[in-house]
Amino acid sequence: MFSLSIIICTHNPRFDYLSQTLEALRKQTFSPKKWELLLVDNASDQPLAENIDLHWHPHAKHICEVQLGLTRARLRGIREAKADILVFVDDDNVLDPDYLENVERIGQDWPMLGAWGGGQIRPKFEQEPPPWTKTYWSFLAIRETERDIWSNIGKLDQTIPCGAGLCVRRTVAERYAQSVVNKSMRLLLDRCGNLLTSGGDLDLALTSCDIGLGMGQFTALCLTHLIPHHRVTEDYLLKLAEGILYSSVILGHIRGKTPPKPNWKLKPFQFLARLKMNARQRRFDRAIWKGKYSAYKDIEHFIAKNGSPH
């Protein structure tokens, strides 16, 4: 039996980035005999099994998931995994050499946690981004936690680990998988093709609290996030802001926090607030509200058609 199952879900990846992700796994101090590697190819145009060699690892496996969508790929990885702790690694994550070793240690030392992740996620930009983008780096899963933090209260956002290097116990993953039925709004939370929605990783982590466990972030878990040039352009960040705010409203509704409907009486105040912003800030504010309004509409449509959103 393996201690860890490493799951990489990917769709049309950049091969130079994915190669760095795999090379970092190859250099882990944690013995490869203790962990398995599952590369989930989510309907890539070019089948990864034809181009990615995993023979260097004694327990590696190519998996093809034909239903497009990150949630579908995660569910397939959960079904295929054999270990008690699952580690989700993105195809642009470069783990520090002791990452997996620390994952197992934390899993043993913190039995009250069902999900945990990296407190140190460093960016490595393909090109140096303009200074104004730093305001929006949080959208890119960049974080630097000064100390280990944890809780078993789902409303404490600062303790929720993100999807990059996310670790969950099998009991959490299986409960999450049971919640994602075919007519579930949870299928709207994650990226599907070119859509920049997100939130499935947060929903997965929050499932820990659903079964009486906690969540945490640890400074010993460090990784580098490879960020291509186009992800720090204004157009991309605007779409990302819209997608993230859309997903946050959907996730809140799924978890019992019904979002308030738009109050059109506040429109004049929003207009006045935007007058104090510069042109770029106004564009981001519009993108954020566009995401929220789209979510409100989709919630109403989904409930009218299917009933319960869960």
GIURDA-V999383 format. One record per residue. N is the residue number from 1. PHI is phi in radians with two decimals (NA if undefined). OMEGA is omega in degrees with one decimal (none if undefined). Layout:
n/phi/omega
N/PHI/OMEGA
N/PHI/OMEGA
This chain:
n/phi/omega
1/NA/179.9
2/-1.46/173.7
3/-1.38/-175.3
4/-2.36/168.6
5/-2.02/178.9
6/-1.66/-175.3
7/-2.08/175.5
8/-1.96/176.8
9/-1.76/-174.4
10/-2.57/177.3
11/-2.36/-179.0
12/0.83/-175.5
13/-1.29/165.8
14/-1.33/-173.0
15/-1.15/178.3
16/-1.19/176.9
17/-1.27/179.8
18/-1.06/177.5
19/-1.09/177.8
20/-1.19/177.0
21/-1.07/-179.1
22/-1.20/179.3
23/-1.14/177.0
24/-1.14/176.4
25/-1.18/179.4
26/-1.11/-176.7
27/-1.63/-178.9
28/-1.12/177.0
29/-1.29/179.4
30/-1.32/-174.9
31/-1.01/179.2
32/-1.11/176.3
33/-1.20/-174.9
34/-1.69/-178.5
35/-2.50/176.6
36/-1.90/-178.3
37/-2.15/179.6
38/-2.03/177.2
39/-1.78/-176.0
40/-1.65/178.1
41/-1.50/-176.0
42/-1.63/173.6
43/0.98/176.8
44/-1.18/179.1
45/-1.08/178.9
46/-1.98/-175.9
47/-0.93/-175.0
48/-1.21/-178.9
49/-1.07/-179.9
50/-1.42/-172.2
51/-2.21/-176.7
52/-1.86/-179.1
53/-1.61/178.9
54/-1.94/-175.6
55/-1.17/178.9
56/-1.17/-179.2
57/-1.82/-176.3
58/-1.23/-176.3
59/-2.32/-179.7
60/-1.89/-175.7
61/-2.61/170.0
62/-1.48/177.9
63/-2.25/178.8
64/-1.89/175.4
65/-1.93/-171.9
66/-1.42/177.5
67/-1.36/-173.9
68/-1.24/177.1
69/2.35/-178.0
70/-1.07/178.3
71/-1.07/177.8
72/-1.04/-179.4
73/-1.16/177.5
74/-1.07/180.0
75/-1.07/178.5
76/-1.15/177.5
77/-1.08/178.1
78/-1.10/-179.6
79/-1.12/-175.0
80/-1.46/-173.6
81/-1.21/-177.5
82/-1.97/-174.1
83/-1.50/177.7
84/-1.48/176.0
85/-2.16/179.9
86/-1.87/-179.6
87/-2.09/179.8
88/-1.65/-178.4
89/-2.03/178.5
90/-1.30/-176.7
91/-1.35/173.9
92/-2.23/177.8
93/-1.81/175.1
94/-2.03/-177.2
95/-1.31/170.1
96/-1.09/-173.6
97/-0.99/-177.5
98/-1.72/-175.0
99/-1.03/-176.1
100/-1.17/176.7
101/-1.06/179.0
102/-1.25/176.5
103/-1.04/-179.8
104/-1.13/-179.7
105/-1.07/179.8
106/-1.12/178.0
107/-1.04/179.4
108/-1.39/-175.3
109/-1.39/-175.8
110/-2.19/-177.7
111/-1.13/179.9
112/-1.39/-179.5
113/-1.70/175.3
114/-1.85/179.4
115/-2.59/177.6
116/-2.70/-177.0
117/-2.83/-173.5
118/-1.33/174.0
119/-1.56/-179.2
120/-2.20/176.8
121/-2.10/-175.0
122/-1.60/175.6
123/-1.54/167.4
124/-2.23/-174.1
125/-1.46/175.7
126/-1.11/172.8
127/-2.36/-179.9
128/-1.05/-177.6
129/-1.36/176.0
130/-1.12/-175.3
131/-0.98/-175.8
132/-1.10/-176.1
133/-1.21/-174.8
134/-1.02/177.7
135/-1.02/-173.2
136/-1.93/-178.9
137/-1.15/178.8
138/-1.08/176.8
139/-1.14/-174.8
140/-1.73/178.4
141/1.01/174.0
142/-1.81/-179.5
143/-2.65/177.1
144/-2.47/-178.3
145/-1.57/-176.1
146/-1.39/-178.4
147/-2.63/176.3
148/-1.15/-179.9
149/-2.39/177.7
150/-2.72/174.6
151/-2.88/171.5
152/-2.05/178.5
153/-1.98/-175.0
154/-1.11/-177.7
155/-1.45/178.4
156/-1.52/-172.9
157/-1.02/-174.9
158/-1.20/179.8
159/-1.76/-177.4
160/-1.43/178.0
161/-1.26/177.8
162/-1.63/-172.9
163/-1.21/-179.2
164/-1.25/-179.3
165/1.31/-178.0
166/-1.13/178.6
167/-2.02/177.8
168/-2.40/174.7
169/-1.33/-177.9
170/-0.99/-179.3
171/-1.05/178.1
172/-1.21/-178.3
173/-1.06/-179.6
174/-1.19/176.8
175/-1.12/178.1
176/-1.07/-179.0
177/-1.03/178.8
178/-1.15/-176.5
179/-1.39/-176.8
180/-1.64/177.6
181/-1.51/-173.3
182/-1.04/-179.5
183/-1.79/-178.2
184/-1.90/175.4
185/-1.15/177.9
186/-1.05/178.3
187/-1.21/178.2
188/-1.52/-169.4
189/-1.40/-171.9
190/-1.98/-175.8
191/-1.13/178.2
192/-2.44/-175.0
193/1.23/-177.0
194/-1.66/179.3
195/-1.22/-175.6
196/-1.81/173.1
197/-1.29/-178.2
198/-2.72/175.6
199/2.09/178.5
200/-1.10/177.9
201/-1.14/177.9
202/-1.16/178.5
203/-1.08/178.0
204/-1.09/179.6
205/-1.13/-178.9
206/-1.15/177.1
207/-1.07/175.1
208/-0.98/-179.5
209/-1.19/178.9
210/-1.08/-177.4
211/-1.94/172.0
212/1.49/177.2
213/-1.89/-177.2
214/-1.96/178.7
215/-2.32/179.1
216/-2.80/173.1
217/-2.20/-173.1
218/-2.26/-177.6
219/-1.16/179.7
220/-1.28/179.8
221/-1.65/-174.6
222/-2.10/174.9
223/-2.61/177.5
224/-1.94/178.3
225/-1.75/178.7
226/-1.38/-173.0
227/-2.17/179.1
228/-1.23/-174.6
229/-1.02/-172.7
230/-1.18/-179.0
231/-1.41/174.9
232/-2.08/170.1
233/-1.52/-178.3
234/-1.12/-178.7
235/-1.02/-178.9
236/-1.16/-177.8
237/-1.14/175.4
238/-1.13/178.2
239/-1.13/179.7
240/-1.16/178.3
241/-1.06/178.2
242/-1.09/-178.7
243/-1.16/-178.8
244/-1.18/-180.0
245/-1.24/172.8
246/-1.02/-176.8
247/-1.15/-178.6
248/-1.13/177.4
249/-1.20/178.6
250/-1.06/-178.9
251/-1.09/178.4
252/-1.05/-179.8
253/-1.18/178.5
254/-1.02/-174.2
255/-1.69/169.7
256/1.55/177.9
257/-1.81/-176.6
258/-1.12/-178.0
259/-1.24/176.9
260/-1.19/177.3
261/-1.20/179.5
262/-0.99/178.5
263/-1.77/-175.4
264/-1.17/176.8
265/-1.17/-179.7
266/-1.50/-177.8
267/-0.93/179.6
268/-1.06/-179.9
269/-1.24/175.8
270/-1.12/178.5
271/-1.08/-180.0
272/-1.15/178.9
273/-1.11/-179.3
274/-1.22/177.9
275/-1.09/-179.8
276/-1.48/-178.8
277/-1.60/170.4
278/-1.41/-172.9
279/-1.06/-178.3
280/-1.19/178.1
281/-1.06/178.0
282/-1.13/179.2
283/-1.12/178.3
284/-1.20/178.3
285/-1.10/178.0
286/-1.13/179.8
287/-1.09/179.7
288/-1.10/-179.4
289/-1.24/176.1
290/-1.10/177.5
291/-1.08/179.9
292/-1.10/-177.9
293/-1.10/177.7
294/-1.09/179.3
295/-1.16/178.7
296/-1.00/-179.0
297/-1.13/-178.3
298/-1.19/176.8
299/-1.11/179.7
300/-1.09/-179.7
301/-1.15/-177.5
302/-1.14/-179.2
303/-1.15/178.9
304/-1.10/-176.4
305/-1.57/-170.7
306/-2.07/-175.5
307/1.51/-175.2
308/-0.98/179.5
309/-1.43/-169.3
310/-1.58/none
